[in-house]
Amino acid sequence: MDEFLADNASEPTGEKSRFFSDFKTKGIRSEALLQGEREVVILHNEEMYRLMVTKNNKLILQK
């Protein structure tokens, strides 16, 4: 489970913790990426992507 969480993220409890434990791929919480912002730019293979939080608190990734 620790592989899923960022260093300073709190561990989820209850139903969500069982869901997260099923992941085999390393993950990171959106809070760790966004760091209090509503939008961040991610550079991947020299391309820029925007990760945004919507009014409905959903994530959108745009190229």
DSSP file (Angstrom, degrees, kcal/mol; ACC not computed):
  #  RESIDUE AA STRUCTURE BP1 BP2  ACC     N-H-->O    O-->H-N    N-H-->O    O-->H-N    TCO  KAPPA ALPHA  PHI   PSI    X-CA   Y-CA   Z-CA
    1    1 A M    >>        0   0    0      0, 0.0     3,-1.4     0, 0.0     4,-0.9   0.000 360.0 360.0 360.0 -34.6    0.0    0.0    0.0
    2    2 A D  T 34  +     0   0    0      1,-0.3     3,-0.4     2,-0.2     0, 0.0   0.799 360.0  64.9 -61.7 -27.6    2.9    2.4    0.7
    3    3 A E  T 34 S+     0   0    0      1,-0.2    24,-0.6    23,-0.1    -1,-0.3   0.817 100.2  52.6 -64.1 -28.2    3.9    2.3   -2.9
    4    4 A F  T <4 S+     0   0    0     -3,-1.4     2,-0.3    22,-0.2    -1,-0.2   0.809  99.0  75.6 -76.5 -28.5    0.6    4.0   -3.8
    5    5 A L  S  < S-     0   0    0     -4,-0.9     6,-0.1    -3,-0.4    23,-0.1  -0.598  80.6-121.1 -92.6 142.8    0.9    6.9   -1.5
    6    6 A A    >   -     0   0    0     -2,-0.3     3,-1.7     4,-0.1    -1,-0.1  -0.362  42.3 -97.6 -67.9 160.3    3.1    9.9   -1.8
    7    7 A D  T 3  S+     0   0    0      1,-0.3    -1,-0.1    -2,-0.1    -2,-0.1   0.844 121.8  31.8 -51.9 -41.4    5.6   10.4    1.0
    8    8 A N  T 3  S+     0   0    0      2,-0.1    -1,-0.3    24,-0.0     2,-0.2   0.261  93.7 113.0-105.3  13.0    3.4   12.9    3.0
    9    9 A A    <   -     0   0    0     -3,-1.7     2,-0.2     1,-0.1    -4,-0.1  -0.598  67.5-119.3 -85.9 146.0    0.0   11.6    2.0
   10   10 A S        -     0   0    0     -2,-0.2    -4,-0.1     1,-0.1    -2,-0.1  -0.568  31.8-106.3 -82.4 148.9   -2.3   10.1    4.6
   11   11 A E        -     0   0    0     -2,-0.2     6,-0.1     1,-0.1    -1,-0.1  -0.550  35.3-118.2 -76.2 133.5   -3.3    6.5    4.1
   12   12 A P        -     0   0    0      0, 0.0     2,-0.3     0, 0.0    -1,-0.1  -0.275  28.9-147.0 -68.3 159.2   -7.0    6.0    3.1
   13   13 A T    >   +     0   0    0      4,-0.1     3,-0.8     5,-0.0     4,-0.4  -0.810  48.7   1.6-123.1 164.7   -9.3    4.1    5.4
   14   14 A G  T >> S-     0   0    0     -2,-0.3     4,-1.3     1,-0.2     3,-0.5  -0.281 122.1  -3.4  68.5-141.6  -12.3    1.8    4.9
   15   15 A E  H 3> S+     0   0    0      1,-0.2     4,-1.7     2,-0.2     3,-0.2   0.857 132.1  55.0 -58.3 -41.5  -13.6    0.9    1.5
   16   16 A K  H <> S+     0   0    0     -3,-0.8     4,-2.8     1,-0.2    -1,-0.2   0.861 101.5  57.8 -64.5 -35.2  -11.1    3.0   -0.4
   17   17 A S  H <> S+     0   0    0     -3,-0.5     4,-1.7    -4,-0.4    -1,-0.2   0.888 106.4  49.3 -64.3 -36.8   -8.1    1.4    1.2
   18   18 A R  H  X S+     0   0    0     -4,-1.3     4,-0.6    -3,-0.2    -1,-0.2   0.891 111.3  50.6 -66.3 -38.4   -9.2   -2.0    0.0
   19   19 A F  H >< S+     0   0    0     -4,-1.7     3,-1.3     1,-0.2     4,-0.3   0.942 110.8  47.7 -63.1 -48.6   -9.7   -0.5   -3.5
   20   20 A F  H >< S+     0   0    0     -4,-2.8     3,-1.5     1,-0.3    -1,-0.2   0.842 102.7  62.9 -63.3 -33.5   -6.2    1.1   -3.5
   21   21 A S  H 3< S+     0   0    0     -4,-1.7    -1,-0.3     1,-0.3    -2,-0.2   0.694  92.7  66.1 -68.0 -16.2   -4.6   -2.1   -2.3
   22   22 A D  T << S+     0   0    0     -3,-1.3    -1,-0.3    -4,-0.6     2,-0.2   0.676  78.9 101.6 -76.9 -17.2   -5.7   -3.9   -5.5
   23   23 A F    <   -     0   0    0     -3,-1.5     4,-0.1    -4,-0.3   -19,-0.1  -0.484  47.2-174.8 -72.6 134.4   -3.4   -1.7   -7.7
   24   24 A K        +     0   0    0     -2,-0.2     2,-0.3     2,-0.1    -1,-0.1   0.584  65.4  80.4 -98.6 -15.9   -0.2   -3.3   -8.8
   25   25 A T  S    S-     0   0    0      1,-0.1     2,-0.1   -21,-0.0    -2,-0.0  -0.705  92.2-104.3 -93.5 142.4    1.2   -0.1  -10.4
   26   26 A K        -     0   0    0     -2,-0.3     2,-0.3     1,-0.0   -22,-0.2  -0.391  46.7-170.4 -61.8 139.7    2.8    2.7   -8.4
   27   27 A G        -     0   0    0    -24,-0.6     2,-0.3    -4,-0.1    -1,-0.0  -0.811  17.7-151.5-129.7 170.2    0.4    5.6   -7.9
   28   28 A I        -     0   0    0     -2,-0.3   -23,-0.1   -23,-0.1     2,-0.1  -0.995  27.2-111.5-142.1 141.3    0.4    9.1   -6.6
   29   29 A R    >>  -     0   0    0     -2,-0.3     4,-1.2     1,-0.1     3,-0.8  -0.440  23.2-125.7 -71.0 145.0   -2.4   11.1   -5.1
   30   30 A S  H 3> S+     0   0    0      1,-0.2     4,-3.1     2,-0.2     5,-0.3   0.846 110.5  62.5 -59.6 -33.8   -3.7   14.1   -7.1
   31   31 A E  H 3> S+     0   0    0      1,-0.2     4,-2.3     2,-0.2     5,-0.3   0.854 100.0  53.6 -60.6 -34.4   -3.1   16.3   -4.1
   32   32 A A  H <4 S+     0   0    0     -3,-0.8    -1,-0.2     2,-0.2    -2,-0.2   0.860 114.0  41.5 -69.7 -34.7    0.6   15.5   -4.4
   33   33 A L  H  < S+     0   0    0     -4,-1.2    -2,-0.2    -3,-0.2    -1,-0.2   0.915 121.2  39.9 -75.0 -44.9    0.7   16.6   -8.0
   34   34 A L  H >< S-     0   0    0     -4,-3.1     3,-2.1    -5,-0.1     5,-0.2   0.787  82.1-161.5 -80.4 -28.4   -1.5   19.7   -7.7
   35   35 A Q  T 3< S-     0   0    0     -4,-2.3    -3,-0.1    -5,-0.3     3,-0.1   0.876  77.1 -42.6  46.7  48.5   -0.1   20.9   -4.4
   36   36 A G  T 3  S+     0   0    0      1,-0.3    -1,-0.3    -5,-0.3     2,-0.2   0.378 115.3 116.2  85.7  -5.2   -3.1   23.1   -3.7
   37   37 A E    <   -     0   0    0     -3,-2.1    -1,-0.3    -6,-0.2     3,-0.1  -0.515  63.7-139.7 -91.7 163.1   -3.5   24.4   -7.3
   38   38 A R  S    S+     0   0    0      1,-0.2    15,-2.4    -2,-0.2     2,-0.3   0.532  88.4  27.6 -94.7 -10.5   -6.4   23.8   -9.6
   39   39 A E  E     +A   52   0A   0     13,-0.2     2,-0.3    -5,-0.2    -1,-0.2  -0.988  61.6 177.7-153.6 138.8   -4.1   23.3  -12.6
   40   40 A V  E     -A   51   0A   0     11,-2.2    11,-2.7    -2,-0.3     2,-0.5  -0.958  25.8-126.0-136.6 158.0   -0.5   22.1  -13.3
   41   41 A V  E     -A   50   0A   0     -2,-0.3     2,-0.5     9,-0.2     9,-0.2  -0.898  20.7-160.8-104.7 133.5    1.6   21.6  -16.4
   42   42 A I  E     -A   49   0A   0      7,-3.3     7,-2.5    -2,-0.5     2,-0.6  -0.963   6.9-149.3-115.7 127.8    3.2   18.2  -16.9
   43   43 A L  E     +A   48   0A   0     -2,-0.5     2,-0.4     5,-0.2     5,-0.2  -0.871  24.1 168.9 -97.8 121.2    6.1   17.8  -19.3
   44   44 A H  E >   -A   47   0A   0      3,-2.9     3,-1.9    -2,-0.6    -2,-0.0  -0.981  69.3 -16.1-137.0 120.9    6.2   14.4  -20.9
   45   45 A N  T 3  S-     0   0    0     -2,-0.4     3,-0.1     1,-0.3    -1,-0.1   0.895 126.5 -56.1  51.4  44.4    8.5   13.5  -23.8
   46   46 A E  T 3  S+     0   0    0      1,-0.2     2,-0.4     0, 0.0    -1,-0.3   0.625 116.9 116.0  63.6  15.3    9.0   17.2  -24.5
   47   47 A E  E <   -A   44   0A   0     -3,-1.9    -3,-2.9     2,-0.0     2,-0.4  -0.899  62.0-131.9-111.3 144.7    5.3   17.7  -24.8
   48   48 A M  E     -A   43   0A   0     -2,-0.4     2,-0.3    -5,-0.2    -5,-0.2  -0.819  23.5-177.4 -99.9 135.0    3.3   19.9  -22.4
   49   49 A Y  E     -A   42   0A   0     -7,-2.5    -7,-3.3    -2,-0.4     2,-0.5  -0.952  17.9-139.2-126.2 146.8    0.0   18.6  -20.8
   50   50 A R  E     -AB  41  62A   0     12,-2.9    12,-2.8    -2,-0.3     2,-0.6  -0.939   8.6-161.8-109.3 125.4   -2.4   20.5  -18.5
   51   51 A L  E     +AB  40  61A   0    -11,-2.7   -11,-2.2    -2,-0.5     2,-0.3  -0.934  22.5 178.7-103.4 120.1   -3.9   18.6  -15.6
   52   52 A M  E     -AB  39  60A   0      8,-3.0     8,-2.4    -2,-0.6     2,-0.5  -0.903  29.1-136.7-127.4 150.7   -6.9   20.5  -14.3
   53   53 A V  E     - B   0  59A   0    -15,-2.4     6,-0.2    -2,-0.3     2,-0.0  -0.918  29.0-142.7-102.0 128.8   -9.6   20.2  -11.6
   54   54 A T    >   -     0   0    0      4,-2.9     3,-1.8    -2,-0.5    -1,-0.0  -0.231  29.7 -97.5 -82.9 175.4  -13.1   21.0  -12.9
   55   55 A K  T 3  S+     0   0    0      1,-0.3    -1,-0.1     2,-0.1    -2,-0.0   0.815 127.9  54.1 -59.3 -31.3  -15.9   22.8  -11.0
   56   56 A N  T 3  S-     0   0    0      2,-0.1    -1,-0.3     1,-0.0     3,-0.1   0.226 122.4-108.6 -90.2  13.7  -17.3   19.3  -10.2
   57   57 A N  S <  S+     0   0    0     -3,-1.8     2,-0.3     1,-0.2    -2,-0.1   0.815  74.9 136.1  63.7  34.1  -13.9   18.2   -8.8
   58   58 A K        -     0   0    0      2,-0.0    -4,-2.9     0, 0.0     2,-0.4  -0.728  53.6-116.6-103.4 159.4  -13.1   15.9  -11.7
   59   59 A L  E     -B   53   0A   0     -2,-0.3     2,-0.4    -6,-0.2    -6,-0.2  -0.801  25.8-172.8 -99.8 140.2   -9.7   15.7  -13.4
   60   60 A I  E     -B   52   0A   0     -8,-2.4    -8,-3.0    -2,-0.4     2,-0.5  -0.999   8.1-159.9-128.8 133.0   -9.0   16.6  -17.0
   61   61 A L  E     -B   51   0A   0     -2,-0.4     2,-0.4   -10,-0.2   -10,-0.2  -0.968  16.2-175.8-113.4 119.6   -5.7   16.1  -18.8
   62   62 A Q  E      B   50   0A   0    -12,-2.8   -12,-2.9    -2,-0.5    -2,-0.0  -0.909 360.0 360.0-117.6 142.4   -5.3   18.2  -22.0
   63   63 A K              0   0    0     -2,-0.4   -15,-0.2   -14,-0.2    -1,-0.1   0.402 360.0 360.0 -90.6 360.0   -2.5   18.2  -24.5
